[in-house]
Amino acid sequence: MEKIVLPYNEGLQKEIKQIGLELQGEQNIMVVNSMGPTAYKRSYGATYSAIRRIAQPYVGNEALAKCMWGIGFRETMILATLIYPADHFTREQALQWVGEMPCAELVEYACRNLYARLPYADSLISDLLTQNQSFSLEMTYLLAARLVEADTLSARNVAMLLDSASQNVSLARGSLSSAMSVFLKQAGVHASYRSRVTALADAFSVSDNMQARWVAEEVRTFITYMPAKD
């Protein structure tokens, strides 16, 4: 992870110290221990609701968001995704941050809090899909799921990701299979894509990959009980 170096700013230093104190106040050792080994530098075990509350006064503070991300603790990285102004978050930063995400949990929060709000989110999909990073595929499918649910994912990108899912199903494991499932469920709700998603689920159901068969069952069950929308 690239070290964040910013000019000294007394106000910024006070904000960082205050957030640190508040996070320490939310520390829960039992939760930390239950998380097991993680890729974060450190975790306080704070709940997401507590992190959101602590972040609220700093929403839109770009310099602080960069510092929080650079610190690399679980809570500071999640907080960074909550306060970074989406209209200042460049495409280069978006791709760099994905490469620096240490685990699937952060990918989910970053997608929800920041990436889904980016004005160029749809066009970012193709860049993410070709990025060779640990969690780039997870981010690709999770972001696409949010965009297709909001009807802001282009038909071209839906088609590209359906092809990608077919090609990447053999890689499906853990967080990747979950992300793929979320995207296929949302795509399958749309009448335009339902038949293609159903065909993919049929193909996955006879795969040698147990996770692929799990994805098939999840997607089939979801679209069976969800009415198609135009």
N, C-alpha and C positions, 0 to 999 in steps of 0.2 A: 504494500500500500504506500502510495506517495505521501511523504510527510507534508502536512499543511503548514506553510510558513506565512504569517501575516504580520504587517507592521504592528508595533506595540500600540495598544489602545486600552487606556485605563477602564473605560466603560465596558469594553468587551471582556476584559479580564474579570471584572466584577460579576458580569452575567454568567461567565463560565463557573466561577466560584459558587455563586448562588444556586445554579442548577446542580452542581456537585453535591451541595449540602442537602438539597431537596431530594435528590436521588438516594443519598445515604439514609435519609429519613424513611424512605420506602423500602429499604433493604430487607429481604426475607431470605435468610440462609437456607431454610427448608426448601423453598422453591428453587434456589440455586443448586442445591444438592440433587434435587429431583430431576433437574435438566440434564445431568450427566455431562460428559465431555462435550464442549462446544468449540467452534472455531473463533469465537469472540476472544478479545484480550481479557475481558472480565465482564461479569454480570452481577447486578445488584438484586436480581429477582423481582424487580418492580413490575406491577401489572401494566398492561397496555393502557388502561383507563387512567392510571396514575401518571404515566408518561405523557399522555395527551393533556392532562390538566397542567402539568409542569411546563409543557411546550406552549400553551395558549398565549401567554404574554409576549412571546418572541416570534410569532408567526410573521413571515416576511423578512426576517433578519438573515440576509444571505451570508454575511461574514460569520455570524455565529453558527449557522448551519454547517459551513465548511469546517469550522473548528470542531464541532460536535462529531462530525463524520470522521475527522482525522484522529480524534481521541481513540476511536475504535472499540469502545465498550458497547455492549448490547443496547443499553438504554440510550446512550448518546447518539448512536447511529440511527435508531428508530426515531428519536427526537429530530434529527437532521432532516429526515424525510417529511416530517410534519411541518417544519417551519421554512424550508427552502421555497422561495417564490418561484412558481412554475414558469413564469414568463421570463425569468433570468437564467433558467437551467438549460444550458446549451446541449446540443446533440452530442458533442464531444464529451461533456461531463456525464451525460446519461450513459454512454457506452463505457466510460471509464469506471463509473460507480458499479455497474453490473459486474465488471471484472474484479472489483474489490469486495463484493458481497461474500461474506464468509459462510453463509448457510441459507437454507431454504426459507427459514422464518423471516429473515430480513428481506428476501426477495418478495415475499407476500406483502409485507408492510410497505415496502418501497413502491410496489405496484399500486397498491390501494391509495397511499397517501400522496404520491408525487407523480409517478410515471403515467397513470391514467388521466392526469390533469394536464399533461403537456400538450401545447397547441399543435405539435408535430407528431403526436403519438402514433397515428396511423402510418405515417411514412417511416417511423422508427422501426417498425416491425421487420422490414427486410434487412435492415442493418443488424438487428439483434439476431436474426435467424442465421446469419452468416458469421457471427462473432464466435470465435472458438474459446469460450470461457466456461468455467465450471457450471454456472447457473444461468447461462444465457438462454438456453432452451426453455427453462422453467419460466423466466421472465417473459419470453416471447409468447408462450401459450397463455399465461395468466393475464398479460396485458391485452392480448387478442380477445380473451373471454370477456373482459370488462368493456372493450370497445364494441364487440358484436352485440353484447347485451344492450348497450346504449345506442345501437344502430349507427355507429360512427366508424366501423371498420369497413374498408372498401371491399367490394366483391372480389377484386383481384387478390387482395391479401387473404381473404377467406379461402379462396381456391388454392393459393400457394400453401397455406397452413394445413389444409386437408391433405394435400400431397405430402407435406412434411411429416404429418402424423403417420401416414402410411409407411413412409420410409424409415421413421425413427422408432416405430413401435418395438423393434427388437432391442432398443436401448432402454425401454421403459423400466424404471426402477424407482421405488420410493417417491420422492418429491416430483420427479419428472412424470411419472405415470399419473399422479394426482393432478398436476398442472394440465396435462394432455386431456384428462377426463373432464376437467372444468371447461376447457375450451370446446370440446366436442359436444358437451351438454348444451352450452349456450348456442352453438352453431346449429345443433339439431332442433332447437325450438323454432327456427325460421323455416318456413315452408320451402323456400328456395334451396335450402341446403339439407333438408331432412333425409332425402333419399340417399344422398352421398354419405352422410354420417351413418345411416343405418347399414349401408353396404360395408363401411369401414368396420363397424361393430361386429358384423357377421364374420368378416375376415379375421378380426382380432380374436374372436371367440374360439377359433380352432388353431390359434398360434401355440407353439411350444413354450412361449414365454408366459408364465403364470400371471405376471403383472398385466400383460396385454389382455388376457382373458378377464382379469378383474376390471380393467377399463371398459371392456365390452359389456360386462354385466351392469356396471354403473351407468353407462350411457344408455343402454337399452331401457333400463328401469326408469330413468329420468324422462326420456322422450316419450315413453309409453303413456305416462300420466300427465304430461304437459301438452296442452293444445298447441298446435302449430300456429304461428303468427306470420302475417305477410311481411 
